[in-house]
Amino acid sequence: MTDTPKRKRTLFSKILIGTIGSLILFLLGYSYLFGPMDKYATTTEFLVEPEMSSLAIAQTLKEQGFIRSEFAFEAAHLSSSNGRIIRPGGYKISKAMDTWTIADVLTKKPHLAWITVKPGMRKEQIADMLVDYLSWSPEERDEWLTVHTAPTPSFVEGVYYPDTYLIPSQLSPKEVADRMRTRFQEVFAPYANEAFLENKSWTDVINLASIVEREAAKNDKALVAAILWNRLAIDMPLQADATLQYVKGNAENGWWPVPKSEDKFLESPFNTYQYKGLPPHPIANPSLDSIHAVLNPESTNCIYYLHDSNGQIHCSTNYAGHKDNINRHLR
């Protein structure tokens, strides 16, 4: 009986020591998995590539020495992100940060943003992306649309090379516009020289290529370009639905709405049903394929064309043949 309190104290001591030991081991393990890699490290750049999975991000963080455990990073991201995804771009992080802090930084907006300008975009669509990814104000958006994207009347649209850019968030609208136009000039310089050798106006080539970009299917750009050149040669209106879309496009209804029959009577210099020749300036950013098609069109006598429900093109040399194609393929 007299040994019972002593045995209880011994048991309690063992439990206490075991608990403290377990706690120490837990804290050591936690510190190892989630703690900073180097408390004296400086801030460096970490780049998240487009379409990078969270697992790939974790693996890259470990490979570059920012974290010890991919599992710990995944756990920290899932616990603290509140549904926020990690967006492609550049982030300023440090090996002095713990895993929780790194996960938090990577769910905020990057200071370097990947921005992909796709072929066929108009400048308002690019502006919407810049507002989203670079956190531009309404005033900066307006500045992009009305000032810095219009170096000449002929180049209000169509000279922002379709590409993926890594853009610092602190760049001004002018600097972003300059970067995209410079890239355009670099890539298209050989084509501008080709246009000169063929005695074709470079501004006309870009203008027509922007229409081809919106009008043609994937594999018939050279044929569409040839037909549009044929129309210009005989002083026939281009009658391109894409120009009607450009006239009607807006943020509420979409930038490229499906045109209706009555849209052919819209009053606008971009309405190529009402006005002959090319519109005042390009309607979108053309791809290399479209520029190449305009400079190297197919040989054809067709002046009419349409695409059926499968995207297959059908052309004809006269209006009677065009009506026949309509009855065959669109009705």
Beta strands, then each sheet from edge to edge (+ up, - down):
strand 1: 43-48
strand 2: 89-94
strand 3: 112-116
strand 4: 164-168
strand 5: 304-307
strand 6: 313-316
sheet 1: 1+ 2- 3+ 4-
sheet 2: 5+ 6-
end
